[in-house]
Amino acid sequence: MLDTRKTALVVIDLMPRIVALDAAPYSGPEVVRQSLRLVGAFHGAGSLVVQVRVERPGVAEQPPGSSFVAEMEPQDGDLEIVKRAINAFHETGLQEELRDRGIATLVLAGIATNWGVEGTGRAASDYDYELLFAEDAMTSFTEEQHTFAVTQIFPRLGTVTTVEKILGSLA
């Protein structure tokens, strides 16, 4: 069972311009659906939900589709993080926010598996978080890239699991 007071869900880059990209093994909309299941369960358990989006540094205006997809707009109590690097910890204050809330475990989801999710997972591992990777709530640009991350990288950083198993551990 997850300690819901010390566990946060971190959802990475579910923005229209990213969700619309060709992805595998899951489509962007499939990742949004699975992530929404997690968000609902985490809200229901009173756990922290962290919504992360990326902005391109050094540009006057962000490209269209740079906000959160409508279904994933942060709700009251959610933490919104805007990153300008691959990982959500780099110069965002995320580490301080999580530590101030006593968070010890992170569940990671989002797009892309081997970019934002992996980068954030690697940084989180450096900060000694216990990590759960929701394999069916993330995707990449090719199935091979996704599979490599979930079979070769993530098991060295934490536990690769499914949305169903995470939902069961919150009950």
KELO-963110 format. One record per residue: residue number from 1; residue in three letters; x negated, y negated, z of N, C-alpha, C, CB in turn. Coordinates in pm, whole numbers. Glycine has a CB too. Example, Ala and Ser with C-alpha at 12.3 -4.5 7.8 and 13.67 -1.06 7.14 Angstrom:
<sites>
 bamar milum     nx     ny     nz    cax    cay    caz     cx     cy     cz    cbx    cby    cbz
     1   ALA  -1319    569    780  -1230    450    780  -1320    330    780  -1131    447    905
     2   SER  -1285    225    708  -1367    106    714  -1290     -3    787  -1408     60    572
</sites>
This chain:
<sites>
 bamar milum     nx     ny     nz    cax    cay    caz     cx     cy     cz    cbx    cby    cbz
     1   MET    -83    119      0      0      0      0    -87   -126      0     94      0    121
     2   LEU    -46   -225    -73   -115   -353    -76    -68   -440     40    -93   -425   -211
     3   ASP   -160   -509    101   -125   -607    203    -80   -733    130   -246   -636    300
     4   THR     50   -755    124    105   -862     43     62  -1001     90    256   -854     43
     5   ARG     20  -1014    215    -27  -1144    266   -167  -1176    218    -23  -1145    419
     6   LYS   -242  -1071    180   -382  -1090    141   -408  -1056     -5   -471  -1005    228
     7   THR   -300  -1039    -82   -313  -1001   -224   -252  -1110   -311   -244   -865   -252
     8   ALA   -322  -1144   -419   -271  -1241   -516   -272  -1180   -656   -356  -1370   -513
     9   LEU   -174  -1218   -733   -167  -1184   -875   -227  -1300   -952    -19  -1156   -921
    10   VAL   -322  -1270  -1041   -385  -1371  -1125   -352  -1338  -1270   -541  -1378  -1101
    11   VAL   -274  -1426  -1334   -230  -1406  -1472   -304  -1507  -1559    -74  -1421  -1486
    12   ILE   -373  -1456  -1660   -467  -1537  -1736   -420  -1565  -1878   -602  -1469  -1739
    13   ASP   -413  -1693  -1911   -399  -1745  -2048   -275  -1698  -2124   -517  -1708  -2126
    14   LEU   -161  -1688  -2055    -38  -1656  -2127     25  -1786  -2176     62  -1577  -2035
    15   MET    -35  -1833  -2284      0  -1959  -2349     50  -1927  -2490   -122  -2057  -2353
    16   PRO    143  -2004  -2543    197  -1971  -2676     92  -1947  -2783    287  -2082  -2721
    17   ARG    -12  -2029  -2789   -111  -2013  -2896   -195  -1886  -2878   -203  -2134  -2901
    18   ILE   -202  -1834  -2757   -278  -1710  -2733   -186  -1589  -2742   -346  -1715  -2595
    19   VAL    -66  -1598  -2686     30  -1487  -2692     65  -1454  -2838    157  -1522  -2613
    20   ALA     61  -1552  -2927     98  -1533  -3068    -10  -1465  -3151    132  -1666  -3130
    21   LEU   -131  -1454  -3099   -240  -1393  -3176   -217  -1245  -3198   -374  -1415  -3106
    22   ASP   -276  -1190  -3306   -273  -1046  -3325   -349   -982  -3210   -335  -1005  -3464
    23   ALA   -289   -881  -3149   -348   -820  -3030   -326   -670  -3033   -288   -881  -2902
    24   ALA   -411   -599  -2957   -400   -454  -2946   -465   -411  -2815   -466   -381  -3069
    25   PRO   -420   -308  -2752   -316   -213  -2796   -174   -262  -2770   -337    -81  -2727
    26   TYR   -158   -373  -2698    -25   -428  -2669    -12   -564  -2737      0   -440  -2515
    27   SER    108   -599  -2773    132   -732  -2831    133   -836  -2719    266   -736  -2911
    28   GLY    116   -961  -2757    125  -1067  -2659    259  -1067  -2586    104  -1201  -2727
    29   PRO    372  -1057  -2659    502  -1053  -2590    515   -934  -2494    613  -1048  -2693
    30   GLU    454   -820  -2527    457   -706  -2434    382   -740  -2305    397   -580  -2499
    31   VAL    268   -808  -2318    191   -848  -2200    271   -947  -2117     55   -910  -2241
    32   VAL    341  -1039  -2182    426  -1134  -2109    533  -1058  -2031    491  -1237  -2206
    33   ARG    601   -963  -2094    706   -885  -2027    651   -812  -1905    769   -783  -2125
    34   GLN    538   -745  -1922    480   -672  -1809    434   -768  -1699    361   -586  -1857
    35   SER    377   -880  -1738    332   -979  -1640    450  -1037  -1564    254  -1091  -1709
    36   LEU    562  -1059  -1632    683  -1109  -1564    732  -1011  -1459    794  -1135  -1666
    37   ARG    721   -883  -1485    758   -783  -1384    671   -799  -1260    745   -638  -1442
    38   LEU    541   -817  -1283    450   -837  -1170    481   -966  -1096    306   -838  -1218
    39   VAL    501  -1076  -1170    530  -1204  -1108    655  -1194  -1021    549  -1314  -1216
    40   GLY    759  -1132  -1073    883  -1116   -995    861  -1038   -867    988  -1046  -1079
    41   ALA    785   -932   -876    758   -850   -758    670   -924   -657    691   -719   -799
    42   PHE    571   -996   -705    484  -1071   -615    562  -1184   -547    363  -1128   -692
    43   HIS    646  -1254   -623    731  -1356   -561    821  -1293   -457    815  -1428   -667
    44   GLY    881  -1179   -490    970  -1110   -398    902  -1066   -270   1031   -992   -465
    45   ALA    774  -1034   -281    696   -989   -164    636  -1106    -86    585   -894   -208
    46   GLY    655  -1227   -138    596  -1344    -72    447  -1357    -95    622  -1337     75
    47   SER    397  -1293   -201    255  -1298   -233    224  -1413   -327    210  -1165   -295
    48   LEU    100  -1455   -325     56  -1565   -411     49  -1522   -557    -80  -1615   -364
    49   VAL     99  -1607   -645     85  -1590   -790     -1  -1705   -840    225  -1586   -863
    50   VAL   -108  -1670   -911   -198  -1769   -969   -180  -1766  -1121   -348  -1741   -929
    51   GLN   -140  -1879  -1177   -123  -1891  -1321   -242  -1969  -1376     14  -1961  -1357
    52   VAL   -313  -1908  -1470   -435  -1968  -1525   -411  -1998  -1673   -558  -1874  -1506
    53   ARG   -453  -2118  -1714   -452  -2150  -1857   -584  -2218  -1890   -330  -2241  -1895
    54   VAL   -620  -2212  -2016   -747  -2268  -2061   -724  -2398  -2137   -822  -2166  -2149
    55   GLU   -814  -2491  -2118   -819  -2611  -2199   -956  -2619  -2263   -789  -2739  -2115
    56   ARG   -959  -2662  -2387  -1086  -2679  -2456  -1155  -2804  -2403  -1065  -2689  -2611
    57   PRO  -1280  -2790  -2362  -1351  -2908  -2310  -1392  -3001  -2424  -1475  -2865  -2229
    58   GLY  -1400  -3129  -2394  -1455  -3225  -2488  -1367  -3261  -2605  -1580  -3174  -2539
    59   VAL  -1237  -3233  -2596  -1147  -3273  -2704  -1045  -3372  -2648  -1075  -3150  -2768
    60   ALA  -1003  -3466  -2730   -909  -3569  -2685   -770  -3512  -2660   -900  -3682  -2787
    61   GLU   -734  -3411  -2737   -600  -3354  -2726   -610  -3202  -2740   -504  -3413  -2832
    62   GLN   -536  -3130  -2656   -536  -2984  -2664   -451  -2939  -2784   -481  -2921  -2532
    63   PRO   -485  -2824  -2843   -406  -2776  -2957   -262  -2744  -2915   -471  -2650  -3019
    64   PRO   -169  -2748  -3010    -31  -2708  -2979    -30  -2567  -2918     58  -2713  -3106
    65   GLY     62  -2546  -2826     73  -2416  -2762    -23  -2396  -2647     51  -2308  -2863
    66   SER    -69  -2504  -2586   -167  -2494  -2478   -106  -2496  -2338   -266  -2605  -2490
    67   SER     26  -2504  -2330     91  -2493  -2200    121  -2344  -2175    224  -2580  -2195
    68   PHE    184  -2313  -2064    224  -2175  -2038    343  -2138  -2126    259  -2154  -1888
    69   VAL    354  -2011  -2164    477  -1968  -2231    591  -1997  -2134    472  -1814  -2272
    70   ALA    709  -2029  -2189    821  -2075  -2107    850  -1982  -1989    944  -2089  -2192
    71   GLU    848  -1852  -2013    881  -1755  -1908    779  -1755  -1794    890  -1616  -1967
    72   MET    659  -1802  -1823    551  -1795  -1724    519  -1929  -1659    426  -1739  -1790
    73   GLU    604  -2029  -1677    580  -2157  -1611    566  -2134  -1461    696  -2258  -1640
    74   PRO    463  -2191  -1399    446  -2173  -1254    569  -2220  -1177    323  -2250  -1206
    75   GLN    601  -2144  -1072    713  -2178   -985    660  -2241   -857    799  -2053   -953
    76   ASP    750  -2297   -777    710  -2353   -648    634  -2248   -569    833  -2403   -568
    77   GLY    521  -2286   -516    438  -2194   -438    330  -2126   -520    524  -2091   -374
    78   ASP    344  -2127   -653    240  -2070   -738    121  -2166   -743    294  -2042   -881
    79   LEU      6  -2111   -768   -116  -2190   -784   -146  -2198   -933   -236  -2129   -704
    80   GLU   -157  -2319   -987   -192  -2338  -1128   -339  -2374  -1138   -103  -2448  -1194
    81   ILE   -412  -2299  -1219   -554  -2323  -1241   -575  -2354  -1389   -639  -2199  -1197
    82   VAL   -646  -2463  -1417   -684  -2497  -1554   -834  -2474  -1564   -645  -2646  -1590
    83   LYS   -871  -2382  -1652  -1013  -2350  -1670  -1064  -2409  -1801  -1036  -2197  -1667
    84   ARG  -1193  -2431  -1805  -1257  -2481  -1926  -1376  -2392  -1963  -1303  -2627  -1907
    85   ALA  -1372  -2270  -1912  -1475  -2170  -1936  -1404  -2036  -1948  -1584  -2169  -1820
    86   ILE  -1479  -1930  -1968  -1418  -1798  -1985  -1354  -1750  -1856  -1522  -1697  -2031
    87   ASN  -1421  -1771  -1741  -1364  -1719  -1617  -1291  -1827  -1539  -1474  -1658  -1530
    88   ALA  -1192  -1785  -1463  -1104  -1877  -1391  -1167  -1934  -1263   -976  -1808  -1356
    89   PHE  -1286  -1890  -1227  -1352  -1940  -1107  -1445  -2058  -1136  -1430  -1830  -1041
    90   HIS  -1495  -2068  -1258  -1598  -2167  -1291  -1545  -2309  -1280  -1651  -2142  -1432
    91   GLU  -1590  -2380  -1177  -1558  -2522  -1156  -1408  -2552  -1155  -1625  -2605  -1263
    92   THR  -1327  -2461  -1095  -1182  -2482  -1089  -1130  -2495   -947  -1111  -2369  -1158
    93   GLY  -1209  -2459   -847  -1161  -2458   -709  -1086  -2332   -672  -1074  -2576   -685
    94   LEU  -1076  -2236   -764  -1001  -2113   -736  -1057  -2039   -616  -1003  -2022   -858
    95   GLN  -1187  -2024   -608  -1247  -1951   -497  -1205  -2013   -362  -1402  -1950   -510
    96   GLU  -1213  -2144   -353  -1179  -2212   -228  -1030  -2194   -195  -1214  -2361   -237
    97   GLU   -944  -2206   -295   -800  -2188   -274   -768  -2049   -222   -724  -2214   -405
    98   LEU   -830  -1947   -283   -804  -1809   -240   -856  -1783   -100   -867  -1711   -338
    99   ARG   -978  -1827    -71  -1035  -1806     62   -955  -1879    169  -1181  -1854     65
   100   ASP   -911  -2003    139   -830  -2079    236   -699  -2008    268   -800  -2220    182
   101   ARG   -649  -1928    175   -524  -1854    196   -548  -1713    250   -446  -1846     65
   102   GLY   -672  -1676    271   -702  -1543    325   -685  -1430    226   -617  -1517    443
   103   ILE   -695  -1460     98   -677  -1357     -6   -803  -1271    -15   -646  -1424   -144
   104   ALA   -783  -1139    -15   -894  -1044    -24   -885   -954   -147   -899   -959    101
   105   THR   -764   -942   -202   -739   -852   -316   -675   -931   -430   -648   -732   -274
   106   LEU   -724   -907   -552   -667   -970   -670   -618   -864   -767   -770  -1062   -738
   107   VAL   -500   -887   -822   -447   -808   -932   -460   -895  -1056   -297   -762   -907
   108   LEU   -528   -845  -1159   -554   -924  -1279   -473   -874  -1397   -702   -920  -1313
   109   ALA   -420   -972  -1474   -344   -944  -1595   -367  -1059  -1691   -190   -925  -1565
   110   GLY   -335  -1040  -1820   -341  -1150  -1914   -410  -1117  -2045   -409  -1264  -1852
   111   ILE   -444  -1222  -2117   -507  -1212  -2249   -629  -1302  -2250   -406  -1251  -2363
   112   ALA   -738  -1255  -2292   -770  -1128  -2353   -850  -1042  -2254   -849  -1148  -2484
   113   THR   -824   -914  -2262   -886   -817  -2173  -1036   -841  -2157   -862   -677  -2222
   114   ASN  -1106   -850  -2269  -1253   -857  -2265  -1305  -1001  -2269  -1312   -779  -2382
   115   TRP  -1220  -1098  -2249  -1263  -1238  -2240  -1223  -1294  -2105  -1203  -1324  -2355
   116   GLY  -1109  -1359  -2098  -1068  -1423  -1974  -1047  -1329  -1858   -943  -1498  -1996
   117   VAL   -987  -1212  -1884   -963  -1116  -1776  -1096  -1059  -1727   -870  -1002  -1823
   118   GLU  -1180  -1014  -1819  -1309   -958  -1779  -1398  -1063  -1713  -1381   -898  -1900
   119   GLY  -1405  -1182  -1771  -1487  -1287  -1713  -1444  -1320  -1571  -1482  -1412  -1799
   120   THR  -1313  -1330  -1550  -1261  -1359  -1417  -1286  -1242  -1323  -1111  -1391  -1425
   121   GLY  -1270  -1121  -1373  -1298  -1002  -1290  -1443   -994  -1247  -1260   -876  -1365
   122   ARG  -1532  -1024  -1337  -1675  -1021  -1302  -1706  -1126  -1194  -1763  -1046  -1426
   123   ALA  -1652  -1247  -1211  -1675  -1352  -1112  -1612  -1314   -978  -1619  -1487  -1161
   124   ALA  -1490  -1260   -982  -1422  -1219   -859  -1501  -1110   -786  -1280  -1169   -890
   125   SER  -1559  -1020   -862  -1643   -916   -803  -1764   -977   -733  -1690   -816   -910
   126   ASP  -1822  -1079   -792  -1935  -1149   -729  -1894  -1211   -596  -1989  -1257   -822
   127   TYR  -1766  -1249   -584  -1714  -1306   -459  -1659  -1200   -364  -1606  -1408   -491
   128   ASP  -1678  -1073   -399  -1640   -960   -312  -1490   -938   -297  -1699   -979   -178
   129   TYR  -1411   -975   -396  -1269   -942   -392  -1250   -796   -428  -1189  -1033   -488
   130   GLU  -1151   -733   -367  -1105   -603   -414  -1022   -631   -538  -1022   -524   -303
   131   LEU  -1045   -556   -645   -980   -585   -773   -896   -469   -823  -1083   -620   -876
   132   LEU   -779   -504   -872   -692   -411   -943   -667   -471  -1081   -557   -386   -865
   133   PHE   -689   -391  -1183   -669   -434  -1321   -543   -367  -1376   -794   -400  -1410
   134   ALA   -441   -446  -1407   -315   -394  -1461   -333   -369  -1610   -196   -494  -1434
   135   GLU   -379   -251  -1644   -418   -218  -1781   -308   -243  -1882   -461    -75  -1788
   136   ASP   -183   -218  -1846    -74   -236  -1941    -10   -375  -1933     32   -130  -1917
   137   ALA    -76   -467  -1864    -34   -607  -1860   -149   -695  -1910      9   -649  -1717
   138   MET   -228   -637  -1999   -337   -712  -2064   -360   -653  -2202   -468   -708  -1979
   139   THR   -422   -730  -2287   -452   -683  -2422   -568   -763  -2477   -327   -696  -2515
   140   SER   -621   -717  -2590   -734   -784  -2652   -705   -805  -2801   -864   -703  -2631
   141   PHE   -811   -835  -2874   -796   -861  -3017   -806   -735  -3100   -899   -961  -3064
   142   THR   -867   -632  -3042   -866   -499  -3103   -849   -396  -2992   -998   -472  -3186
   143   GLU   -797   -281  -3028   -781   -174  -2929   -916   -131  -2874   -707    -54  -2990
   144   GLU  -1019   -129  -2959  -1152    -87  -2915  -1207   -181  -2808  -1248    -82  -3034
   145   GLN  -1188   -311  -2825  -1236   -407  -2725  -1164   -386  -2591  -1215   -552  -2774
   146   HIS  -1034   -369  -2595   -954   -344  -2475  -1001   -215  -2407   -803   -334  -2510
   147   THR  -1011   -108  -2484  -1048     23  -2429  -1187     19  -2366  -1043    130  -2537
   148   PHE  -1282    -47  -2430  -1416    -55  -2373  -1413   -123  -2237  -1511   -130  -2468
   149   ALA  -1342   -234  -2228  -1336   -306  -2099  -1271   -222  -1991  -1260   -439  -2115
   150   VAL  -1157   -158  -2023  -1086    -84  -1918  -1149     49  -1883   -943    -61  -1960
   151   THR  -1232    104  -1972  -1296    233  -1940  -1442    219  -1896  -1289    324  -2059
   152   GLN  -1509    114  -1941  -1652    103  -1912  -1688     -9  -1814  -1727     81  -2040
   153   ILE  -1616   -120  -1818  -1649   -235  -1734  -1565   -238  -1606  -1628   -365  -1811
   154   PHE  -1434   -238  -1620  -1346   -255  -1504  -1364   -149  -1396  -1205   -253  -1550
   155   PRO  -1386    -22  -1428  -1406     76  -1320  -1529     46  -1232  -1419    215  -1378
   156   ARG  -1623    -30  -1283  -1740    -68  -1204  -1711   -187  -1113  -1858   -101  -1297
   157   LEU  -1601   -257  -1142  -1565   -376  -1066  -1451   -352   -969  -1529   -488  -1160
   158   GLY  -1364   -256  -1002  -1246   -232   -919  -1169   -112   -969  -1155   -356   -918
   159   THR  -1037   -117   -956   -950     -5   -992   -864    -43  -1112   -861     35   -872
   160   VAL   -867     42  -1213   -780     25  -1329   -651    101  -1298   -848     78  -1462
   161   THR   -539     33  -1314   -411     93  -1278   -303     43  -1373   -375     61  -1132
   162   THR   -178     70  -1341    -66     30  -1425     28    -61  -1348     11    154  -1478
   163   VAL    114   -128  -1422    215   -213  -1359    302   -130  -1265    302   -283  -1467
   164   GLU    345    -13  -1310    431     72  -1226    365    106  -1092    466    202  -1299
   165   LYS    239    141  -1096    170    176   -971    153     55   -880     33    237  -1002
   166   ILE    128    -61   -939    118   -183   -858    253   -215   -795     69   -302   -944
   167   LEU    359   -207   -874    493   -233   -820    523   -138   -705    600   -220   -931
   168   GLY    485    -12   -721    508     87   -614    429     57   -489    473    226   -664
   169   SER    311     -1   -505    228    -30   -388    270   -158   -317     83    -41   -429
   170   LEU    358   -237   -378    413   -356   -312    539   -325   -234    442   -463   -415
   171   ALA    604   -211   -266    732   -177   -205    721   -154    -55    791    -55   -271
</sites>
